[in-house]
Structures are given as C-alpha cells and as structure tokens.
Amino acid sequence: MKLLLTNSGTTPCVLEGFAGVSLTADATGEPIGAPAERDETQPVVQVQLAPGQAGVAVLRYTQAGNYSDCTAVDAAGYRVYPPNDTASLFIAQPQRACSNAVIKLLSVTTFQAS
C-alpha cells in the first residue's frame, strides 16, 4: 500500500524520513504487536512539498496467518505517525494482527517525492 502525505498548508514544507506505523484495534487504541520495521533500501531524502503536493512511502503487510506462532487478533487499521510528528493519523483497513511483538508483519520505506 502507498502512504501519501499531502501538504495541506499554504506554504512549502519538508517531509523527511520514515513514518511510524502500527496496527491498532481502533482509531484511538494501543498498538497491536510490533511496529513497522524500516525498509532502508532507499536513502532518506528531503522531499520539498509545495501546497497540495504529496510525498509517498510504501507500507508492506505480511499475512498473520503465515506464522504458526502468531496469536492472531483483529485490527481495525493502521495508526500512522508522520516523520518528526507526535500527532497520528488512522487508516481504517481491517487486518489480522499478531499480538506477539516478536513477529514483524509490517515494513515501511522512507518518504520520497511522488
């Protein structure tokens, strides 16, 4: 899945780095299992965003059913923290999660220009 962050302001901004991503039981719930691992195959770059422009990162999800030692639970979606931000966004997309934090179902790339 592609994560798009759009500059909704009236002045240019810089987007740089990785989003923090976790599966959660609901929009305000605690994370379930391990957070997304950083996929460092692309370099971290400063993405200059004019108003209305977006940066993109790729979020990958591995099926919880692929792991025999997964204690599967329902997740309502993804909590996403943009780079260098403490406010989160919620993407409602039901998935199966592993409550076992040793199993890493998610990975995310650094943001790039879209």
C-alpha positions as CSV (number, residue, x, y, z in Angstrom):
1,M,0.0,0.0,0.0
2,K,1.2,3.5,-0.7
3,L,1.2,6.1,2.1
4,L,0.6,9.6,0.7
5,L,1.2,12.6,2.9
6,T,-0.1,15.8,1.3
7,N,0.9,19.4,2.3
8,S,-2.4,20.8,3.3
9,G,-0.9,24.1,4.3
10,T,-0.4,27.4,2.4
11,T,3.4,27.4,2.5
12,P,6.0,24.8,1.4
13,C,7.2,22.2,3.8
14,V,9.8,19.4,4.0
15,L,9.0,15.8,4.5
16,E,11.9,13.7,5.6
17,G,12.3,10.2,6.9
18,F,10.1,7.3,8.0
19,A,6.5,7.1,9.2
20,G,5.9,5.2,12.4
21,V,3.2,2.6,11.7
22,S,1.4,0.1,13.9
23,L,-1.8,-2.0,13.6
24,T,-4.4,-0.9,16.2
25,A,-7.8,-2.2,17.5
26,D,-9.4,1.2,16.8
27,A,-8.6,4.8,15.9
28,T,-7.5,5.6,19.4
29,G,-6.3,2.2,20.6
30,E,-2.9,1.0,21.6
31,P,-0.7,-0.7,19.0
32,I,-1.0,-4.4,18.5
33,G,2.2,-6.4,18.1
34,A,5.4,-5.0,16.6
35,P,5.5,-1.6,14.8
36,A,6.6,-1.4,11.2
37,E,10.3,-2.1,10.5
38,R,12.2,0.5,8.5
39,D,13.0,-0.7,5.0
40,E,16.3,1.1,4.4
41,T,16.7,0.1,0.7
42,Q,16.1,3.7,-0.3
43,P,18.1,6.7,1.1
44,V,16.4,9.2,3.3
45,V,15.9,12.4,1.4
46,Q,14.3,15.8,2.0
47,V,11.1,16.0,0.0
48,Q,10.2,19.6,-0.7
49,L,6.4,19.8,-0.8
50,A,4.6,22.9,-2.2
51,P,1.0,23.3,-1.0
52,G,-1.1,20.5,-2.4
53,Q,1.9,18.2,-3.2
54,A,2.4,14.8,-1.6
55,G,5.2,12.5,-0.6
56,V,4.9,8.7,-0.8
57,A,6.2,5.8,1.2
58,V,5.4,2.1,0.7
59,L,3.9,0.1,3.5
60,R,4.0,-3.7,3.3
61,Y,1.9,-6.1,5.3
62,T,2.6,-9.8,5.7
63,Q,-0.4,-12.0,6.4
64,A,-0.6,-13.0,10.1
65,G,-1.7,-16.5,9.1
66,N,1.8,-17.1,7.6
67,Y,3.2,-17.5,11.1
68,S,2.3,-20.6,13.2
69,D,3.4,-18.9,16.4
70,C,1.2,-15.8,15.8
71,T,-1.5,-15.2,18.3
72,A,-3.9,-13.6,15.8
73,V,-6.2,-10.8,16.8
74,D,-8.4,-8.4,14.8
75,A,-7.0,-4.9,14.0
76,A,-9.3,-2.1,12.7
77,G,-6.5,-0.5,10.8
78,Y,-3.2,1.4,10.9
79,R,-2.0,4.2,13.1
80,V,0.5,6.4,11.2
81,Y,2.8,8.9,12.7
82,P,4.3,11.2,10.0
83,P,8.1,11.8,10.3
84,N,9.0,14.1,13.1
85,D,5.4,14.4,14.3
86,T,3.6,13.4,17.5
87,A,0.1,13.5,16.1
88,S,-1.1,10.4,14.4
89,L,-3.4,9.6,11.5
90,F,-5.7,6.5,11.3
91,I,-6.3,4.4,8.2
92,A,-9.3,2.2,8.7
93,Q,-8.5,-1.1,7.0
94,P,-9.3,-4.2,8.9
95,Q,-6.4,-6.8,9.1
96,R,-5.4,-9.7,11.2
97,A,-2.5,-8.8,13.6
98,C,-0.2,-10.8,15.8
99,S,-0.3,-9.8,19.4
100,N,3.2,-11.4,19.7
101,A,5.5,-8.5,19.2
102,V,8.4,-10.7,18.1
103,I,6.6,-11.3,14.8
104,K,7.0,-8.3,12.4
105,L,4.2,-8.1,9.9
106,L,4.8,-4.5,8.7
107,S,7.6,-2.7,6.9
108,V,7.7,0.9,5.6
109,T,10.1,2.7,3.3
110,T,11.3,6.3,3.7
111,F,9.2,9.1,2.1
112,Q,10.1,10.0,-1.5
113,A,8.7,12.5,-4.0
114,S,5.5,11.2,-5.6
